Amino acid sequence: MGSHSQEESHVLEIIVSHGPHKHSLNLGTKATIGDLGMKLEELTGVPVAGQKIINRGRTLANHDQQVTEAGIKHGSKLMLIGKKFNPEEDDNYKQIVEVEKRIVALAKKQIEISEEITGVQNGYLQKDLEKDSLSRLCKRLASCHEEYVRFLEKLDSLDLGTCNQSIRRKRKDVIKDIQSQLDSNDSLSSTIDKLQNTSNS
């Protein structure tokens, strides 16, 4: 029993009002205002950078301060002021989505190259045409590779600062897609190398 109550004493249950909505959440006593802000972003969609958290009329601005030091107790009622994130209004998000569209188009090109390579492997092309065809496919594949790398660099150069978490997740997902396409590109390149060596021998 004593152990159970001790466990409970390390968790603060608080209520946060945001507009007409009330959100109940649990915080560890060691949690910081920054941790609270991240939880509120998940609950409400209001980015940490755009939040104003108020406890008893006082704005909690120090993100490194522990919630208990900021006067937050079990049962505290806080107010959150801030606008929910709208991706259509965020320039970084729009740039990431644009890159994503370009990647989809580029992946289709790579699929076409893969199908042509399979055609060569299956002997659908006359032997005397194989060398030129493989050379052209190699160049097209290299061009795809360059574009993928360029898109990676563009995503990496975005200064997200304290952006909404969904923007960071979006960038991470698109980067993962690009890396997957680059792996496929490397595999196709190796296949072309083998076919070229066979054709030259």
N, C-alpha and C positions, 0 to 999 in steps of 0.2 A: 504493500500500500504506500509506504513512504517512498519507495523507489518510483512508483507510478506518479505520485504527486511531484516528485523532483523532476521527472521527465517533462511534465506539463509546465513546470515553472520555467523551462528553457524555451518555450514556444509562446509567442504572443499572438493572440487572435485579435485582428483589428478590422474595422469597417472603413472603407474609403468611398466617399460620394463623388461621382463624376457626372455632372448634369443631373438628370432625373434618375440615374442608376446608382445602386449601392453594391459594392463588391466586398465580400468577406475574404480575408486571406490570412494565412499563418506566416509568421516570421520568427526566425531564431533570434534570441536576445543578442547574439553577436553580429547580426546582420547590420549592414550599413544603409544609409539613405540611398546610395547607389544601387544596392541590392533591391531595395524597395521599389526604386524607379524602374528597374528591369522587370520586376514582377507586374508592376502596373502597366508597363508597355504591352506585356503579353495579354493582360486582362482587357485593356481598353483600346489598344492600338495607338495610344498617344506616345510619340517618340520621347525618349528620356530627355533629349535636348529641348523639347517643347513643353515639358511638364513644370507645373508650379504646384508643389505639395504643401498644404497648409495644415498645421497642427495648432489648435487653440489660437488662431489669428496670426500665427507666426509662420513665415515661409521657411521651409527647410532647404537650404541651398548648398550646404556642405556635404557632398556625396561620399566623402570618406568618414564622416561622423557615424558612430553606431546609433541605431535607432533609439536605444535606451538613453543614450546621452542627449538625444534630441527631445527627450520628454515623452516618447511614445511608450505606452504601457499596454498590458493586457486589457482589451476592451476599448482602446482609444478609437476615437472617430476622427478621421482625417478628411480633407477635401482635396480633390485633384482638379486643377484647371488646365486645360490644354486641348488642342484640336487633334482629332483623330487623323492618322496618316492617310493621305490620299496619293497613291502612286502616280496618278495622272498629272499631279502638280510638281512631282519631283524630277529634276533634270537627270540625276544619276540613274534613277530607276528607268527613265525613258531610254537612256543610252544603253543600259544593260539589255533591255527588251529588244532594241534595234540590233545589237550584236547577236542576240539569240536568233532573230529572224534570219540574219545573214549566215549564221552557222547551219541552220536547217537547209538553206539553199545550197550551201557549200557541201554539206553531207550528201545531198542528192547527186551532185556532180561526182563525188567520190564513189558513190554506188554505181554510177554509169561506168566509171573507170574500172571498177572491180568486175563488172559484168563483161567488159571488153577483154580484160585479162583472162577471165575464165574461158572466153571464146578462143583465145590463143592457146590456152592450156589444152583445150579439147580438140585442137587441130582444125578449127573452123576456118582458118586463114591459110592461104597458100604459103608454103615455106619461104619463097623469095620475098614475100611481103611482111613477114614476121619482124625482121630487124627494124624496118622503118616504123612499123606500128608500135613496137615496144619502146622505141626511142620517143615517139610522140606521147605515149602513155606516161612515160617517166617524167617528161616535162610538165604534163598536166598535173601529175601527182605532186611534183615539187612546188608547183604554183599553189595548189591547195594547202600544202604544208606551210608555205610562207604566209598565206592569209590567216591560217589558224594561229600562228605565232603572233602575227600582228594584232589579232583580236585579243589574245591573251595579254599582250602588252597594254592594249587600250583599257581592258578591265582592271589590270593591275595599277594603272596610273590614276584611276578614279579616287579622289579624296573623299572617302565616305564619312570621315570624322565620327561624330556621334549619331550617325544616321539610324533610322528605324531598322530594327533587326531583320525585318522581312527583305530589306534591300540587300543586306549582307548575305542572307540565305540565298537570294536570287542570284547574286554574283557568284557565290560558291557553287550553285547548281550548274550555271552556265560554264564556269571554268571546268567543272567535272566533265561536262559534255564535250568540251573542246579537247581535253586530255584523252578522252576515250576515242575521239576521231583521230587524234594524232597517233595513238597506238595502232589503230586500224591502218592509217597512212603508212606507218613504218612496216607493218606486216605486208601490205601490198607492194611496197618498194622492194622488200626482200624477195617477194615472188617474182617481180620483174627482173631483178638481178639474176636469179636462178635461170629464168627463161632466156635471158640474153646470153648467159654463159653456155647454155645448151645449144642455142641457135648459132653461136660462134664456133662451137667445137665440131 
